[in-house]
Structure formats: structure tokens, C-alpha cells
Amino acid sequence: MSRIVVVTGAAQGIGFAIAKAFVANGDFVAVGDLNFEAAEAAASILGNAKGYKLDVTNEDSVVEFYKNLLSDKGTVDVVVNNAGLQFISSVEDFPIEKWNLLINVMLTGPFLMSKHALPEMKKKKWGRIIHISSAHGKMPDAYKSAYCAAKYGILGLSAVTALETAKDGITVNSVLPGPVRTDLIEKQLPKLAERDGSTVEEAMNHHILGKQWMKRLLEPEEIADSIVFLASDKAAAITGEELMVTGGM
């Protein structure tokens, strides 16, 4: 049975891989992204998908997004809160505007996306909300205070939402990816190396792969597969959980 799946930040990276996996599963995907043209381009590649303009930090934008989706498809079954970004700085030098941006996108955004999906899910007594946290939602890393704060925080939001909806046919879980082969990782390496006074390779080994057992970057598809499972009926008894997909950490 085809479901209506929302994936935020799905125009590229892990989000695009998640959207692709759901389409391959026979589902329709609403590609929500701040960059509407990128969302439309991604949707055209995916096939059974549509791009939507979405600013997850703005409640009016979130309400308008769901209004448009319900008008198009009549319901929402699965919400994957994936939108994210990174900024590298020591705590004492971290610009407040960057702090607010990261917290708003990766913590307030999932809150708003969940808040406005739940009434529709409760109405039909079925729904799946999956938050993309990070291995850094359980372990700190230097120069990533806002990112870690948001990813730690999403675990609390996920657990409370799971508790509140446990009798409504809705499951809420978090997936904590390890180092994944994305632009987000590759773009931060030169900044990490500069901060450490090291080479890019040394920064990769220290900050990205240092604590990982497999010593390799994971592929976005490896994260996507776990999310499709959590959205399935086979995972109906799994809620309030934190699934590490890290390659060992």
C-alpha cells in the first residue's frame, strides 16, 4: 500500500537517499526543502514525488506545507525530519546567529513538523515520525556545540513524542547516523584541519573516523534502509528508540 511520506531536506545527501528508498518501496514522497528549485529537481529525478517549498524553522511555512500536501494527497503517513547543516567554531567564538540557525533547523524544525503532522496521524490512528539525530547526539565533538546540542535535544523530543502517542498507533524514533559520505562531511574537513593545525586526512581520522570501528564512511543508502524499516508495519512495536547506524562507535 502506497503511503504519503514527507522527507525534509530531501534535495540532496542523506535526505535524497531516504526519499529514493521510499519511492523504491512504492510510496509517494513530498520533498520538502528551503530551496524550492532543488526540491522540484529532486522530485523530477525521483519520479513518484513532488517538491514543496518548506522552511522548517517557520511555523507559518510548516502549516502552509501541510495544507498543500493534504490538498494534494489527502493525508500524511510518515514524516522524516532530516534537514540539517553544520557550522564549525569554538564555543567562545560561536556566532549567536549561527547557533540560533542550527538549533532552529535541527530541533525547532522537527518539533514543528511533528506538531502539525500529529493531528492527521491521530485521526486515522496510524503514523510514523522518524528523526535524524547523529552519533554526535550521544558523544561530543570539538567545535560543533550547536550541532551536538540540537542532535542531543532531538532525542528528548523524540522520546516525549513517542510517550505521548504510544496509544494512538503512532511510533516515533530517532536514527543516529555515523560518518556518512555527504557534502556536509567533506565541506567541514578543511575547517576542522585549520582549527587543529592538522592536515585534512588527519582531521578525517581524528574527528570523523577516529572513534568508528569500521574506519570507513557510510553510504547514504545504508541510513535510508534503516528508516524505511522503522516506517514499516514490521516495526510497529518499536517506539521511543534510538537506532545507531554508525559502523560501530
N, C-alpha and C positions, 0 to 999 in steps of 0.2 A: 504494500500500500504506500503510495507516494505521500510524503509529508512536506509541510512548508517549513523550511529551515532558514533561520537568519544567521549569517556569519558577519560580524563586524570586522573592519579592516581586512576585507577579503580580496582586495585588488592585487595583492602580491604576497610573497613569502608563505608563512605557515597558514595564514588565512585563506589564500588561494588554494593551497593543497587540501585544506579542510573542505572548502566548497566543492572542489573537484571530486573528492571522495564521496560526498553526499550525492552529487549528481550521478556518479557511477552506481550508487546504491538505488537509484530510481527516484530520488527526491528532487523537489524544486528548491532552489537556493536564492534567497534575497541577499544580494551582495551590497552590504551597507558600507559606505566609505565617505570620508570627508571630501575626497577627490571624486566628484561625480563622473567625470570623463573616464577616469581609471576604472571606476566601478562598472560603467557601461561596457568598456573594452573587455574587462574580465568576464562579464556576463556573456558577451558575444562569443568568447572562446569556450566558455563552459557549456553553453547550449541551453539546458533547461534551467535558466536563471534570468534574473533581471537586476540591473543596477539601480541603486537608490542613493540619493544624497542623504548623508547622515552625519551629524555632529553629535557624538555620544555624550559630550560634556554639556549639551544644551537641552534642557527638558522639553522646550517647545519643539525642537528638531526631532527628538525621540518620539514625542506624541504624534507629530505630523508623519513621521516614518511609519509608525504602526497604523495610523489612519489610512495611509496609502496602501500599505500591504494588505490590510483587511478588506479594503475596497477591491483590490486586485484578486486576492486569493481566498478571502473569507475567514481565514484563521491563521494561527501561528502554532506550530508544534514544538519546534526546537530552537533555542537561542544559544549561540556560541559566542561568548564575549572574548574576542581575540585581539581587538585593536590595541596597539601598543607602540611605544617609542622609547628612546634611550637618551640620556644626557650624562656626560662624564664630568665630574668635578668633585673636589674635596668638599666636606661639609661646610667648612668656613668660607669657601668661595662660591658655594652653590647659589645661583641667582634665584630669588624668590619666584620670579615669573616662570622659570623653568620647573621649579618644584611644583608650583600650582598646576602647570600644564600636565606634567606626568601623573600627578595624583588625580587630576580631573579625568584624564583619558582612561587610566587603568584601574581606578577604584570607583570614582563617582559615575563614570560611564557604565560599567557593569551593574551598578545599583539602579540607575535609571532604566537601563534595558530590561532588567529583571522586573522592576516595579511595574512597568507598563505592559509587560507580557503576561504577568500572573493572572489578571482578571479573566483573560481569554482562556488560559490554560485551566483555571479553576472551574470555569463554566462547563467545560467538557470533561473535567476530571482526568486530564492527561497532559503531560508536558515534560520537557527535558531542558534544563538550563545547565550549561557547561562553561565554566570559567577557565580561561588560560592564565594560570599563575606562572610559576617558574621554579626551577631548582633554587633560585635566589628568593623564593618565598619561604624557604626554610634555612638557608645559610647566607650570611652576608658576603658582600664582595666590595672591596675598596672602590671609592669614587662613584658608587651607584646608590646613594642614600635614598633618593626619591623612588627609583625603580624598585629597590628592595622593600621600601615602606609600602608601596602600592601592592606588590606581589605578596607580601606577608598579610596585608589587610584584606586582600580578596579571599583568603582562606577563612577569615572570620565572617565576612559577608556570606560566603557560600554555605558555611555551617549553619548560620542562623536561618537563612532562607530555606535550607533543607529541613530544619527542625519545624519551621512554621508551616511547611507544605507537605509534610510526610503523610498526611491522611487524605490528600487531595489528588492522588495519582500522579504527582509531580516529583521528579528527582532532580537534585541539584548537586553537582560535583565539580571538583577542580582537577585539572590536569597540570602537572608541573614538569614542563619540558626541561631537558638538559641543554647542552650546546647544540644548536641546530644550524645547518648551513643556510644562512639568510644574510641579506644586506645589513640587517641590524647588528649582527656579529662582526661582519667584515669591516663596517664603517667605524666601529668603536676601537678596533685594534690599534691604529696609529695613535689615537689619543691616549689609550692605556699605556702604550710603549713610551710616549713622551712623558707622561706622569711618572712612570717608574724609572726613566732613564735607561730603557732597555730596547731591544730590537722587537719588531713585530712578532717574530717567531717566539721570542721569549715571553712576550705578553700573551700570546695564544696559549702557551704551555702553562703559564702561571695563573692567568685569570679565567681562561676558558676550559682548557683540558686538564689542568693540574690535579683536580680532585676526582676526575672521571675515570672509571676503571677501564672502559673500552678504548680510551685515548683516540677517539675519532668524533668528528662532527656527525650528528644525527641528520637524517634526511627529513624534510617537512612531511613526507608521506608517512613516516613512522609515527609521527604525532597524530596525523589525521586519522589513521586506522583506530587508534585508541578512542578517539572522540566519537567516531561512527558507532563503535561498540557501546559506549556509555549512553548513546541516544537510542539504542535498540531495546526491544522488549526483553531481550536476554539479560539486560542489566536492570530490570525493574526493581530488584531488591537492593540496588546499590545507590545510596544517597548519603550526602554529608561526608563523602570520602575525598581523599587527596591522593590521586594516582601519579606516582613518579614515573616519568618516561625519560630517563636520563642517560642510559647506557652505564648505569652504576655510579652512584655518588653517595 
